Each structure stands twice: as structure tokens, then as C-alpha cells.
Amino acid sequence: MILTIYQVDAFTDQVFKGNPAAVCPLSEWISDDLLQKIASENNLSETAFYVPKDNKFEIRWFTPTAEVDLCGHATLAAAFVLFTQEGFSKKILEFYSPRSGDLSVIVEEDSFVLNFPADDYKEVELSDQFLELTDRTPIAVYKGKTDFMLVFEKQEDIQNLKPNLLLISQIEARGIIVTAKGNDHDFVSRFFAPAVGVNEDPVCGSAHTTLTPFWASQLNKKMLTAFQLSERTGSLTCTLLNDRVKLSGKAVLYLKGEIYV
């Protein structure tokens, strides 16, 4: 079997920045075992697979070790592939995820705008368990659908923070988001998910479904600028629309090839 594969740097307009994702278009679903093996071989934080279905595209996302419920940057990468490489020409691109429902993408000028469900989160006790996850002291912790979010006092805490990946891998969650108010952006963040094979995700779109409603509430504004302080860095514009979040970013193609399985 020969499959086409793309690698796209998402949430950036420069190669080697943002978050790299692999995208594999399929005409029909192949076995879950083979999907996972391809993602493991790619060894990127996410590989997206999609199949045309009922005027939409059914989409799934895999880290090197597990399938996940939602992935922003790989969805953006898949939209980039469809719009710029695979001839999709409608105004609205509609994805469907068996785990997260309907997800749409539109192009506005040179940016791709994702429409995702906003996360529900609640504050939890700042126990010793959370104080030990990094070498910095958070001021609050929240629990979302899949992640914990640790809030810190200032941007420099996020920039200089050192995670304890072993302890993070043992918490009952996909991973942890760390965040603070930004100096030049509304907020900054990083994301660690060693339990699913991603020690640090360069730019995590799904984390921003938690970050956006939180910071919209804190800053009393609906549209926010975000910057992820990973080594590669990445930028997003985030808009809260009631129970939905719009995430806007750019993307650039790194490679196109074939895989033989």
C-alpha cells in the first residue's frame, strides 16, 4: 500500500517554527494498528488521518503512542493540505471527529480559522502533587476535560520553567498546561504530555480550548493573542464565542512524499 504523506508546520509562517504535524489523506480507513504504527514511525507530536464521508472529512489524530480526542495544530495542518494541496475549494471545510464532534475550518486572508468546542474547567485544590510538577510555584490549578492547567504569576515563570516529566506522566490526565499573562501577548503557555508520548508539544491548539475561556474571563475580552513559549514557538489568535473557540493561525508546507506499508 502506498499512501501520500505531508508534513506541515502549523501556527507559523516559517519552516522549522510552530508545530510540525504529519497529514495522511485516506480514501477509506485502515486498521487502528496500522494508523498507530504510522504515527509512531513519523515520531511527531501528532499525525492526522482523514477520510471523505458525507460531504465532510472524518478526522482522527495519533501521537507516537496513543490516539487523542482533539488536536488543533494537526487539524490546521490537515486543512492546509486540503485547501492548498488536495484541491478543496469550498468556503467552509467541515471535519467530523468521532471523539469531538463537528469541527469547521475557514480561510481568512492567509490564516486558517478553526472552530472548536470550548473546554469546561474548574478550579481544584493546589495540593503538593501540583507543586511538585515543575520547579516554579503556581498560583492556581484548574481541571479541564483532559488536562490540568497550572497558572503562574508572570511570563518569565513559563519561559524558564523546568517540568518534572516523570511526575507529570503519572497524573490522571493527558498532560498539563502552564500559563501566565503575557508581556507582549494577552497570555503565554507551554504544554507537556509525556503520558501520550509528547514531552513538550511545540504549539498545542487543543490546550487553547481551555486557555481561551479562562483568559477571556480573566482579562474581560473575547479576542486574545496567544504565544506558546516552546523552543520552536508559535502564535495564535483566539476568540471566545459562547461555548465555542475560534483559533486562527498560519501554516507552511515542509515536505510531501509517499510511505509504503
C-alpha positions in Angstrom: 0.0 0.0 0.0 1.3 3.4 -0.9 0.0 6.5 1.0 0.6 10.2 0.4 2.1 12.0 3.4 2.6 15.7 4.1 4.4 17.4 6.9 3.2 20.8 7.8 4.5 23.4 10.3 1.3 24.8 11.9 0.7 28.1 13.8 3.6 29.7 12.0 4.6 31.2 8.6 8.2 29.9 8.8 9.5 26.4 8.3 11.1 25.0 11.5 8.8 27.1 13.6 5.4 26.4 15.1 4.3 22.8 15.5 5.0 20.1 12.9 2.3 17.6 12.1 2.1 14.8 9.6 -1.1 14.5 7.5 -2.1 11.3 5.6 -5.2 11.5 3.4 -7.0 8.2 3.1 -9.8 7.0 0.8 -11.0 4.6 3.5 -10.0 3.7 7.0 -7.2 1.3 7.5 -6.7 -0.7 10.7 -6.1 1.2 14.0 -2.9 -0.8 14.5 -1.5 0.5 11.2 -2.6 4.1 12.0 -0.7 3.9 15.3 2.3 2.4 13.7 2.5 5.1 11.0 2.2 7.8 13.7 4.9 6.1 15.8 7.2 5.9 12.7 6.6 9.6 12.0 7.6 10.4 15.6 5.9 13.8 15.6 3.6 15.1 18.3 0.6 14.3 16.1 -0.3 12.6 12.8 -3.7 13.4 11.4 -5.6 11.0 9.1 -8.8 11.9 7.3 -11.3 10.1 5.1 -14.1 11.8 2.9 -17.5 11.0 4.3 -21.0 12.5 3.7 -19.7 15.9 2.4 -17.3 16.1 5.4 -14.0 14.7 6.3 -13.8 12.3 9.2 -10.6 13.0 11.1 -8.5 11.2 13.7 -5.3 12.1 15.5 -2.5 10.0 16.8 0.6 10.8 18.9 3.5 8.3 18.7 1.8 6.2 21.4 -1.9 6.9 21.5 -5.0 8.2 19.8 -6.2 11.5 21.2 -9.6 13.2 21.5 -8.7 16.5 19.8 -5.7 18.2 18.2 -5.7 21.7 17.0 -2.4 22.0 15.1 -2.9 18.8 13.2 -6.4 19.8 12.2 -5.0 23.1 10.9 -2.3 21.1 9.0 -5.0 18.9 7.5 -7.0 21.9 6.4 -3.8 23.4 4.9 -3.3 20.2 2.9 -6.9 20.1 1.7 -7.0 23.8 0.7 -3.5 24.1 -0.8 -2.5 20.6 -2.0 -5.6 18.5 -2.5 -7.9 20.9 -4.4 -10.6 21.6 -1.8 -12.3 24.8 -2.9 -15.5 25.3 -0.8 -15.6 28.2 1.6 -16.1 26.1 4.7 -14.2 22.9 5.4 -16.1 20.6 7.7 -14.4 17.9 9.7 -16.1 15.3 11.9 -14.3 13.6 14.8 -15.8 10.5 16.4 -14.4 11.8 19.7 -15.0 15.6 19.5 -17.9 16.1 17.0 -18.1 18.7 14.3 -15.1 20.9 13.7 -15.0 23.5 10.9 -12.2 25.5 9.3 -12.4 28.5 7.0 -9.6 30.6 5.4 -9.5 34.3 6.2 -6.8 36.0 4.1 -3.7 33.9 4.8 -4.8 32.3 8.1 -6.8 29.2 8.9 -9.6 29.6 11.4 -10.5 26.6 13.5 -13.9 26.4 15.3 -13.7 24.0 18.3 -15.8 23.4 21.4 -14.7 25.4 24.4 -13.4 23.3 27.3 -15.2 23.2 30.7 -12.8 23.7 33.5 -13.0 24.1 37.3 -10.5 25.2 40.0 -9.2 22.4 42.2 -7.0 22.4 45.3 -3.4 23.5 44.8 -2.0 20.4 46.5 1.6 19.2 46.9 1.0 17.0 43.9 0.8 20.0 41.6 3.6 21.9 43.4 6.0 19.2 42.6 5.3 19.1 38.8 7.6 22.0 38.0 10.4 24.0 39.6 8.2 27.1 39.8 5.2 27.7 42.1 1.8 28.1 40.5 -0.8 30.4 42.0 -3.8 28.2 41.0 -4.7 25.0 39.2 -7.7 24.0 37.1 -9.0 20.7 35.7 -10.3 20.6 32.2 -11.8 17.7 30.2 -8.4 16.1 29.5 -5.7 18.3 31.1 -4.7 20.2 34.2 -3.9 23.9 33.8 -1.4 25.5 36.2 -1.5 29.3 36.3 1.7 31.3 37.2 2.3 34.8 38.2 4.4 36.1 35.2 5.6 35.2 31.7 9.2 34.6 32.9 7.9 31.7 35.1 6.6 30.0 31.9 9.7 30.7 29.9 12.2 29.4 32.4 10.1 26.6 33.9 11.5 23.1 34.1 8.9 20.3 34.2 9.3 17.1 36.1 8.2 14.8 33.2 8.2 11.7 35.3 5.7 13.1 37.8 3.6 14.7 35.0 3.4 11.3 33.3 1.8 9.9 36.4 -1.0 12.3 36.9 -4.5 11.3 35.9 -4.7 13.5 32.8 -3.5 13.7 29.2 -1.0 16.4 30.3 -0.5 19.8 31.9 -0.9 23.3 30.6 1.2 26.0 32.2 0.2 29.6 31.6 0.6 33.2 32.6 -0.3 36.7 31.5 2.0 37.7 28.6 4.3 40.7 28.3 3.6 41.3 24.6 0.6 39.0 24.2 -2.5 38.5 26.2 -1.2 35.2 27.5 1.6 32.7 27.1 1.7 29.0 27.7 3.5 25.7 27.3 2.1 22.1 27.3 3.6 18.8 28.5 2.1 15.4 27.8 4.7 12.7 28.4 1.9 10.1 29.2 0.9 10.1 25.5 4.4 10.3 24.1 4.8 14.1 23.8 7.2 15.5 26.3 6.5 19.1 25.2 4.1 20.0 22.4 5.5 23.0 20.5 2.1 24.6 19.9 -1.0 22.9 21.3 -4.3 24.0 19.7 -6.5 21.8 21.9 -4.9 23.4 25.1 -6.2 26.7 23.8 -9.8 25.5 24.1 -9.1 25.7 27.9 -6.8 28.7 27.8 -9.1 30.9 25.8 -12.2 30.8 28.0 -10.0 31.1 31.1 -8.1 34.2 29.9 -11.2 35.7 28.3 -12.7 35.7 31.8 -9.6 37.0 33.5 -9.0 39.8 31.0 -12.7 40.5 30.3 -12.2 40.3 26.5 -13.3 37.9 23.8 -10.4 38.1 21.3 -7.0 37.4 22.6 -3.4 37.0 21.3 -1.5 33.9 22.5 2.1 32.8 22.3 3.5 29.4 23.1 6.9 29.6 24.6 8.3 26.2 23.4 11.7 26.1 21.8 10.1 26.4 18.3 7.5 29.0 19.5 4.2 29.6 17.9 1.4 32.3 17.8 -2.4 32.2 17.7 -5.3 34.5 17.7 -8.1 33.1 20.0 -11.7 34.2 20.1 -14.4 33.0 22.6 -17.8 32.5 21.0 -20.0 31.3 23.9 -19.4 27.6 24.0 -17.0 27.6 21.0 -13.5 28.8 20.5 -12.0 30.2 17.2 -8.3 29.6 16.8 -6.6 31.4 14.0 -3.1 30.6 12.7 -0.9 30.2 9.6 0.8 27.1 8.2 3.7 26.2 5.8 4.5 23.0 3.9 7.7 21.3 4.8 7.5 18.1 2.8 5.3 15.9 0.6 6.1 12.2 0.0 5.0 8.7 -0.1 5.0 5.9 2.6 5.0 2.2 1.8 3.1 0.0 4.2 
